[in-house]
Amino acid sequence: MQSFIDRHCDRITGVLHGFDRILFRGTMRALSYPVGMDKYLNVHGVLYKDFGNFVQRISGKIKLQAAQFAAQHNRPFQYLASSSLSKQTYAKSIMERDSIARGLVCVLSCVESCQTFELRKNRESKRLELMPARRKCLFLYFYFVDREFGLMHVRLQTWLPLTIQVCVNGREYLARRMDKAKLNYKKEGNCFTQIDDLPRAQQMMDDLQCRNWVHFLNVLARRVNPWLQSDNDLTFPSYYWTMCESEYATDIMFENEASLDAIYPSLVNHAVERFSCRDVMRFMGRRFNA
């Protein structure tokens, strides 16, 4: 990247580095493996024969809370029959249709594959054992227009161990910071083509690296997961947060369109020769195995 910038420095007016898409995962570590889940069941006096009903009770409360949450905010609660549909596109169309500038946009539900547990009979001991398993369950997608991050979502697994994900966009965060500071800029899609005060914008972008993410993420988790509230008869551990996916991007701003046009064919040729089918198709949002 630096060699590219040095080679074309006479055409480039600015460079911005920073996070683009960030995906956080919240895990209840004490419930994420069979021994831990087994201890949790023992503490609450849940027998294996009652495990199914126990999980259904937990899942049912989460689903009911989601429906009530959407109704309280007068927003759609929609089931999507196919997991291949783009939830982001669907939510964005609702946001634009209803002119949502702040708050809840919609709650979407969809059946998807998940990591959970199941009971299996041990042939040697002839006893039931709790084992990890892949199965399908209902996931809930809460889409919000946040004052800092714009359109973002929280994805909650309704089946134990209640794994959660939070997805935010660093470029949208920067745009909103610059709007608040009244900095002039031009944005095309998810990248910046011009920023008047680039050093200040870079400092705003760098603030994401030292942000208190745990507090921000815990607030969102308590908002969508009713079992984290203090008035429950069941006690659940707090989420342990990790950054499971992140995109750290560089925006290179050229002096004008002609400056980019002069080298654009060689960039395309380089991409064709160096990147794989998987890289190109995924970048374009397409399947590479169909």
VENCOR-V882061 format. One record per residue. N is the residue number from 0. RES is the residue in one letter. SS is DSSP state (@ for helix, = for strand, . for the rest). D_FIRST is the distance of its C-alpha to the first C-alpha in Angstrom with 2 decimals. Layout:
N,RES,SS,D_FIRST  N,RES,SS,D_FIRST
This chain:
0,M,.,0.00  1,Q,@,3.80  2,S,@,5.47  3,F,@,5.16  4,I,@,6.35  5,D,@,8.73  6,R,@,9.98  7,H,.,10.93  8,C,.,11.91  9,D,.,15.45  10,R,.,14.88  11,I,=,12.90  12,T,=,15.29  13,G,=,13.48  14,V,=,10.70  15,L,=,12.04  16,H,=,11.08  17,G,=,13.83  18,F,=,15.94  19,D,=,16.81  20,R,=,19.56  21,I,=,21.28  22,L,=,24.18  23,F,=,26.67  24,R,=,29.52  25,G,=,32.85  26,T,=,35.10  27,M,.,38.67  28,R,@,38.30  29,A,@,42.06  30,L,@,42.54  31,S,.,39.65  32,Y,.,41.57  33,P,@,45.18  34,V,@,46.80  35,G,@,45.49  36,M,@,46.59  37,D,@,49.93  38,K,@,50.51  39,Y,@,49.71  40,L,@,52.30  41,N,@,54.84  42,V,@,54.41  43,H,.,55.16  44,G,.,57.95  45,V,.,56.44  46,L,.,57.98  47,Y,@,56.21  48,K,@,58.65  49,D,@,57.51  50,F,@,53.75  51,G,@,53.32  52,N,@,55.20  53,F,@,53.35  54,V,@,49.93  55,Q,@,51.32  56,R,@,52.52  57,I,@,49.14  58,S,@,47.39  59,G,@,50.12  60,K,@,49.72  61,I,@,45.99  62,K,@,46.60  63,L,@,49.48  64,Q,@,47.51  65,A,@,44.71  66,A,@,47.31  67,Q,@,49.02  68,F,@,45.79  69,A,@,45.01  70,A,@,48.65  71,Q,@,48.75  72,H,.,45.85  73,N,.,47.30  74,R,.,44.19  75,P,=,44.02  76,F,=,44.23  77,Q,=,43.24  78,Y,=,43.32  79,L,.,40.90  80,A,.,42.49  81,S,.,39.29  82,S,.,36.34  83,S,.,34.14  84,L,.,34.48  85,S,.,31.53  86,K,@,32.85  87,Q,@,30.13  88,T,@,31.18  89,Y,@,34.81  90,A,@,34.57  91,K,@,32.65  92,S,@,35.44  93,I,@,38.03  94,M,@,36.25  95,E,@,36.20  96,R,@,39.72  97,D,.,41.22  98,S,.,39.14  99,I,.,38.15  100,A,.,36.42  101,R,.,36.91  102,G,=,38.18  103,L,=,38.80  104,V,=,37.95  105,C,=,39.41  106,V,=,39.98  107,L,=,39.24  108,S,=,40.60  109,C,=,39.75  110,V,=,40.76  111,E,=,37.89  112,S,=,37.54  113,C,=,37.63  114,Q,=,38.12  115,T,=,41.60  116,F,=,44.88  117,E,=,48.03  118,L,=,51.39  119,R,=,52.27  120,K,=,55.49  121,N,=,55.36  122,R,.,57.70  123,E,.,58.71  124,S,.,59.42  125,K,.,60.32  126,R,=,58.64  127,L,=,55.93  128,E,=,52.52  129,L,=,49.53  130,M,=,46.53  131,P,=,42.90  132,A,=,42.58  133,R,=,40.41  134,R,=,42.17  135,K,=,41.76  136,C,=,42.49  137,L,=,42.06  138,F,=,38.89  139,L,=,38.90  140,Y,=,36.06  141,F,=,36.53  142,Y,=,34.52  143,F,=,34.47  144,V,=,33.26  145,D,=,32.35  146,R,.,32.58  147,E,.,29.17  148,F,.,27.20  149,G,=,28.93  150,L,=,29.63  151,M,=,29.21  152,H,=,31.25  153,V,=,33.04  154,R,=,33.96  155,L,=,37.04  156,Q,=,38.65  157,T,.,42.40  158,W,.,43.45  159,L,.,43.42  160,P,.,41.30  161,L,.,40.10  162,T,.,36.34  163,I,=,34.42  164,Q,=,30.92  165,V,=,29.43  166,C,=,26.50  167,V,=,24.95  168,N,=,22.19  169,G,@,20.10  170,R,@,19.34  171,E,@,23.10  172,Y,@,23.80  173,L,@,21.84  174,A,@,23.62  175,R,@,26.92  176,R,@,26.27  177,M,@,25.56  178,D,@,28.63  179,K,@,30.71  180,A,@,29.55  181,K,.,30.09  182,L,.,26.63  183,N,.,25.98  184,Y,=,23.01  185,K,=,22.38  186,K,=,21.22  187,E,=,20.89  188,G,.,21.34  189,N,.,19.11  190,C,=,16.50  191,F,=,17.11  192,T,=,17.27  193,Q,=,18.98  194,I,=,19.91  195,D,.,22.45  196,D,.,22.07  197,L,@,18.39  198,P,@,19.02  199,R,@,21.82  200,A,@,19.95  201,Q,@,17.21  202,Q,@,20.22  203,M,@,21.75  204,M,@,18.75  205,D,@,18.75  206,D,@,22.47  207,L,@,21.88  208,Q,@,20.88  209,C,@,24.35  210,R,.,26.41  211,N,.,29.67  212,W,@,28.74  213,V,@,31.84  214,H,@,34.28  215,F,@,32.54  216,L,@,32.44  217,N,@,36.01  218,V,@,37.34  219,L,@,35.96  220,A,@,37.37  221,R,@,40.79  222,R,@,40.76  223,V,@,40.54  224,N,.,42.17  225,P,@,45.86  226,W,@,46.42  227,L,@,44.42  228,Q,.,47.06  229,S,.,49.79  230,D,.,52.80  231,N,.,52.34  232,D,.,54.65  233,L,.,51.75  234,T,.,49.26  235,F,.,45.65  236,P,.,43.06  237,S,.,40.12  238,Y,.,36.74  239,Y,=,34.19  240,W,=,30.74  241,T,=,27.49  242,M,=,24.07  243,C,=,24.26  244,E,=,21.26  245,S,=,18.34  246,E,=,15.30  247,Y,=,12.68  248,A,=,10.80  249,T,=,8.67  250,D,=,10.77  251,I,=,9.92  252,M,=,13.43  253,F,=,14.72  254,E,.,17.93  255,N,.,19.93  256,E,@,20.23  257,A,@,20.99  258,S,@,17.75  259,L,@,15.86  260,D,@,18.76  261,A,@,18.43  262,I,@,15.17  263,Y,@,15.67  264,P,@,17.84  265,S,@,15.39  266,L,@,12.81  267,V,@,15.84  268,N,@,16.93  269,H,@,13.76  270,A,@,14.16  271,V,@,17.85  272,E,@,17.58  273,R,@,14.96  274,F,.,15.67  275,S,.,19.11  276,C,@,21.91  277,R,@,21.57  278,D,@,17.94  279,V,@,18.94  280,M,@,22.31  281,R,@,21.27  282,F,@,18.66  283,M,.,21.65  284,G,.,23.95  285,R,.,26.07  286,R,.,27.70  287,F,.,26.58  288,N,.,29.90  289,A,.,32.43
